[in-house]
Amino acid sequence: MKKLKSATVVKRKAFGSLWIVVGIGIGVVVAKSTFSQLHGTTRNMMEVLAGTMSNDDRENQAMDTFQGDNKQPPQEHQNTASEATISKKQPAYLDLPPATKTVVLNIGSNRDPILPKESAGPCAVTIAFEPIIPQAIPSHPQVHVVPAAVSTSASLATMYAYNRNGVSSSLSKAAQDSYWNQGNKNQGIRIVPVMAMQDVLDAIPPHVAIDFIQTDAQGHDFAIIKSSIVTIRERGIQHLKTEVYMENTITYEGAENDLCRHWIPFMTSNGYSLVGLEVGKELRSSESVMASCRREGAADASFLPGLKEADALWRLSSLAHEVDDTTKSAFDYPIHKGSPPAFSAQQYAACKQ
């Protein structure tokens, strides 16, 4: 009995020793494998730091590190139908009343924007852009005031407030000190929102005609029209009135706005003709303006700081045989200075239905 017990104990010890050996063996294998992986990872990291690991090795190492033994490549994110719809830019048209068939755009209206012509009816509207004193524009049922500047792109910008009521304010500094931008006529700076002219045009529904564009952007007129001329032409906008520089002068720093050097070559190549030039109360013919431009070109003078501005009148060239608008009348729009509206309250109310 004692011998049997001893044999049992010996057998148990033998089995115990065997399990110990097996356990040690497994541990060695695991440790060796782990050490190998750690060694490989360390080696790969050193190769990355040394810049000797190939691109394929880097990709395989990243896959091993993040995916383990499965080694499944990460799945690329797939846009859902709803995300694709959201990411696609949709036209954001103004929700104008159905009865509104024409609009007038007045860029830089100050406190007295133009109104649609009475012949357009009570439902035609003006969209006026005025960043400095929008609150000074009297309310009118046909005028919508946007308190923003307009330029080639949307931004938040510095505007220099010059002259009485900010009438000469610009996104550029004055090219020289003068009576209109010094003393109490220099009102410092304003931080203003700026809209892109292209965005303004794109917001007008296609079924609404843009009857007229008038710009008074203090040196930025040419850049505004140049940035959006394709849409202006495609929309068939017949008439424009733009502020321009004359006689090789430059009123604001860095602004290209010269009638002879910038405007006429560009507008002519894009399907618009110069009808005339308003210089104060004088209307100069296109023929006399072109003669002046030829003299200026022959002189080849440099731009000099100064204040010689005028309003150029442009007509879509394809209308030359259809409409006789070689006089100022085609560009005359009533100015809103707080006078009573031309139509009754009932007529304006009918536009909203």
C-alpha positions in Angstrom: 0.0 0.0 0.0 2.8 2.3 0.8 4.7 1.3 -2.4 1.5 2.0 -4.4 1.1 5.4 -2.8 4.7 6.2 -3.5 4.3 5.2 -7.1 1.3 7.4 -7.4 3.1 10.3 -5.9 6.0 9.7 -8.3 3.7 9.6 -11.3 2.0 12.8 -10.2 5.3 14.5 -9.8 6.3 13.2 -13.3 3.1 14.6 -14.8 3.6 17.9 -12.9 7.1 18.1 -14.3 5.9 17.4 -17.7 3.3 20.2 -17.6 6.0 22.5 -16.3 8.2 21.7 -19.2 5.3 22.1 -21.6 4.4 25.4 -20.1 8.0 26.6 -20.2 8.2 25.5 -23.9 5.1 27.4 -24.8 6.3 30.4 -23.0 9.6 30.3 -24.8 7.8 30.0 -28.2 5.4 32.9 -27.4 8.2 35.0 -26.0 10.3 34.3 -29.1 7.5 35.2 -31.4 6.7 38.3 -29.4 10.4 39.3 -29.3 10.5 38.7 -33.1 7.5 40.9 -33.7 8.8 43.6 -31.4 12.2 43.4 -33.0 10.6 43.6 -36.4 8.5 46.6 -35.4 11.5 48.3 -33.8 13.5 47.6 -37.0 10.7 49.0 -39.1 10.5 52.1 -37.0 14.2 52.7 -37.2 13.9 52.3 -41.0 11.1 54.9 -41.1 13.2 57.3 -39.0 16.2 56.6 -41.2 14.1 57.0 -44.4 15.2 53.6 -45.8 11.8 51.9 -45.7 10.0 51.6 -49.0 6.5 52.9 -49.6 5.2 49.3 -49.9 6.9 48.4 -46.6 5.3 51.3 -44.9 1.9 50.4 -46.1 2.4 46.7 -45.0 3.7 47.8 -41.7 0.7 50.1 -41.1 -1.6 47.2 -42.1 0.0 44.8 -39.7 0.0 47.4 -36.9 -3.7 48.4 -37.1 -5.3 45.3 -38.5 -3.4 42.5 -36.8 -3.3 39.0 -38.4 -6.5 39.7 -40.4 -4.6 42.2 -42.6 -7.8 43.6 -44.0 -7.2 47.0 -45.8 -9.2 49.9 -44.3 -12.5 50.5 -46.1 -12.7 53.8 -47.9 -15.6 56.1 -46.8 -18.4 55.9 -49.4 -20.7 58.9 -49.7 -24.3 58.1 -49.1 -27.0 59.4 -51.5 -27.9 62.1 -48.9 -24.3 63.2 -48.5 -23.9 63.5 -52.3 -27.0 65.6 -52.5 -25.8 67.9 -49.8 -22.3 68.3 -51.2 -23.6 69.2 -54.7 -24.1 73.0 -54.9 -27.6 73.9 -55.6 -28.6 77.3 -57.1 -29.8 79.6 -54.3 -32.2 81.9 -56.1 -33.9 84.8 -54.4 -37.5 84.1 -53.5 -39.0 87.0 -55.4 -42.7 87.4 -55.9 -44.1 85.7 -59.0 -45.2 89.0 -60.4 -41.6 90.4 -60.3 -40.3 90.0 -63.8 -37.4 92.6 -63.8 -34.8 93.8 -61.4 -32.3 96.6 -61.4 -28.8 96.2 -59.7 -27.3 99.3 -58.1 -23.8 98.7 -56.8 -22.6 101.4 -54.4 -25.9 103.3 -54.2 -25.0 105.5 -51.2 -28.2 107.0 -49.8 -30.0 107.6 -53.1 -30.4 104.4 -55.1 -32.0 104.3 -58.5 -35.5 103.0 -59.0 -36.9 100.8 -61.8 -38.5 102.8 -64.6 -42.1 103.5 -64.1 -42.9 101.6 -67.4 -41.7 98.4 -65.7 -44.7 98.5 -63.3 -45.0 98.3 -59.6 -43.6 94.8 -59.3 -40.1 95.6 -60.7 -37.5 96.0 -57.9 -34.1 97.6 -57.3 -31.5 95.7 -55.3 -29.2 98.3 -53.9 -25.8 97.5 -52.3 -24.6 100.0 -49.7 -22.1 99.1 -47.0 -21.5 102.4 -45.3 -24.9 104.1 -44.7 -27.7 101.5 -45.6 -29.8 102.8 -42.8 -29.9 106.3 -44.5 -31.8 104.9 -47.5 -35.6 105.8 -47.1 -37.9 102.8 -47.2 -39.5 102.1 -50.5 -41.7 99.1 -51.6 -39.6 98.6 -54.7 -36.1 98.9 -53.1 -34.3 96.1 -51.3 -31.1 97.3 -49.6 -28.2 94.9 -49.0 -25.7 96.3 -46.4 -22.6 95.0 -48.2 -19.9 95.9 -50.7 -19.5 94.1 -54.0 -16.2 93.0 -55.5 -14.7 90.0 -57.4 -15.0 87.6 -54.4 -16.8 87.2 -51.1 -14.9 88.2 -48.0 -14.7 90.4 -44.9 -12.8 93.5 -45.9 -11.6 97.0 -44.8 -13.4 99.9 -46.4 -12.0 103.4 -46.2 -14.8 105.9 -45.4 -14.3 109.1 -47.3 -16.2 112.3 -48.0 -19.6 113.5 -46.7 -22.0 110.6 -46.0 -19.2 108.2 -47.1 -20.0 109.0 -50.7 -16.4 108.3 -51.8 -15.8 105.2 -49.7 -13.7 102.5 -51.3 -12.2 99.1 -50.6 -8.9 100.8 -51.6 -7.0 103.8 -50.1 -7.1 107.1 -51.8 -4.2 107.5 -54.2 -3.4 111.0 -52.9 -4.5 113.4 -50.1 -7.2 115.7 -51.3 -10.1 117.8 -50.1 -12.5 114.8 -50.3 -10.5 112.4 -48.1 -8.9 114.6 -45.5 -9.9 116.2 -42.2 -13.5 115.5 -41.2 -14.1 113.9 -44.6 -11.8 111.0 -43.6 -14.0 109.0 -41.4 -11.6 106.1 -40.8 -12.2 102.5 -41.7 -15.2 100.2 -41.6 -15.1 96.4 -41.5 -17.7 95.4 -44.1 -19.0 92.2 -45.7 -18.2 91.8 -49.4 -20.3 89.9 -51.9 -18.9 88.5 -55.2 -20.6 90.0 -58.2 -20.9 86.6 -59.7 -22.9 85.4 -56.7 -25.2 88.4 -57.0 -26.0 87.6 -60.6 -26.4 83.9 -59.8 -29.0 84.7 -57.2 -31.4 86.2 -59.7 -33.8 83.6 -60.9 -33.4 82.8 -64.7 -37.0 83.9 -65.5 -36.3 87.4 -64.0 -34.7 89.8 -66.4 -31.9 92.1 -65.1 -32.9 95.3 -66.8 -29.9 97.5 -65.8 -26.7 97.5 -63.9 -25.3 100.7 -62.4 -21.9 100.6 -60.5 -20.3 103.3 -58.4 -17.7 101.2 -56.7 -15.0 103.8 -56.3 -12.3 102.3 -58.4 -13.4 98.6 -58.3 -16.0 98.9 -61.1 -13.9 97.4 -63.8 -12.8 94.4 -61.7 -16.5 93.8 -60.8 -17.7 93.7 -64.3 -14.7 91.9 -65.7 -15.2 89.1 -63.1 -18.8 88.5 -64.2 -18.9 89.5 -67.9 -19.7 86.0 -69.2 -22.9 85.9 -67.1 -23.7 89.5 -67.9 -23.5 88.7 -71.6 -25.3 85.4 -71.3 -28.2 87.0 -69.3 -28.6 89.5 -72.1 -28.3 92.5 -69.9 -28.8 95.3 -72.3 -27.5 98.4 -70.6 -24.8 99.2 -68.0 -23.7 102.4 -66.4 -20.2 102.3 -64.8 -18.0 104.8 -63.1 -14.6 105.1 -64.9 -11.3 107.0 -64.7 -10.4 109.6 -67.3 -7.2 111.1 -68.8 -4.7 108.7 -67.2 -5.7 109.5 -63.7 -6.0 107.1 -60.8 -8.2 107.9 -57.8 -7.6 104.9 -55.6 -4.4 102.8 -55.1 -4.0 99.7 -57.2 -7.4 100.1 -58.9 -7.6 99.4 -62.7 -10.5 101.5 -63.9 -9.3 103.6 -66.9 -11.8 104.1 -69.6 -9.4 104.1 -72.6 -6.9 101.5 -71.4 -9.1 99.0 -69.5 -12.8 99.5 -70.3 -13.1 100.1 -74.0 -10.9 97.2 -75.2 -12.5 94.8 -72.7 -16.1 95.7 -73.3 -15.7 95.8 -77.1 -14.2 92.3 -77.1 -17.1 91.1 -75.0 -20.0 92.4 -77.1 -20.7 95.8 -75.6 -20.4 99.2 -77.2 -19.8 102.6 -75.7 -22.8 104.8 -76.2 -21.6 107.9 -74.4 -19.8 109.4 -71.4 -21.5 111.4 -68.7 -19.0 114.0 -67.4 -21.0 115.9 -64.8 -24.1 117.1 -66.6 -22.4 116.9 -70.0 -22.9 113.9 -72.3 -20.0 113.2 -74.6 -20.5 111.1 -77.7 -18.7 107.8 -78.2 -16.9 109.4 -81.2 -15.4 112.2 -79.2 -14.4 109.8 -76.4 -12.7 107.5 -78.9 -10.8 110.5 -80.4 -9.6 111.4 -76.9 -8.5 107.8 -76.3 -6.4 107.9 -79.4 -4.7 111.1 -78.3 -4.0 109.6 -74.9 -2.6 106.4 -76.4 -0.3 108.4 -78.7 1.0 110.3 -75.6 1.7 107.0 -73.8 1.5 108.8 -70.5 1.8 107.2 -67.1 -1.1 107.1 -64.6 -1.0 110.0 -62.1 -3.0 110.4 -58.9 -6.0 112.6 -59.3 -9.8 112.9 -59.4 -11.2 112.7 -63.0 -14.2 110.4 -62.9 -17.2 110.0 -65.2 -20.0 107.5 -66.0 -19.7 105.4 -69.1 -22.8 104.2 -70.8 -22.7 100.7 -72.4 -25.1 98.9 -74.7 -25.2 95.3 -75.8 -23.8 95.5 -79.4 -26.5 93.2 -80.8 -29.1 95.8 -80.0 -27.7 98.4 -82.3 -30.1 97.7 -85.1 -33.1 97.2 -82.8 -33.1 100.1 -80.4 -32.3 103.7 -80.9 -30.7 104.4 -77.5 -27.8 106.6 -78.6 -29.1 109.3 -76.3 -29.0 109.5 -72.5 -32.7 108.5 -72.1 -32.1 104.8 -72.3 -29.9 105.1 -69.2 -32.0 107.5 -67.2 -33.5 105.9 -64.1 -35.4 107.8 -61.4 -33.4 108.4 -58.2 -35.0 107.5 -54.9 -34.6 110.4 -52.5 -37.7 109.8 -50.3 -40.3 111.0 -52.7 -43.7 109.2 -52.6 -43.9 105.9 -54.6 -45.3 106.1 -58.1 -48.0 103.4 -57.5 -50.7 102.8 -55.0 -50.6 100.6 -51.9 -53.1 98.3 -53.6 -50.9 98.0 -56.7 -47.9 97.1 -54.6 -49.9 94.6 -52.5 -51.0 92.9 -55.7 -47.3 92.2 -56.5 -47.0 89.9 -53.5 -49.9 87.6 -54.5 
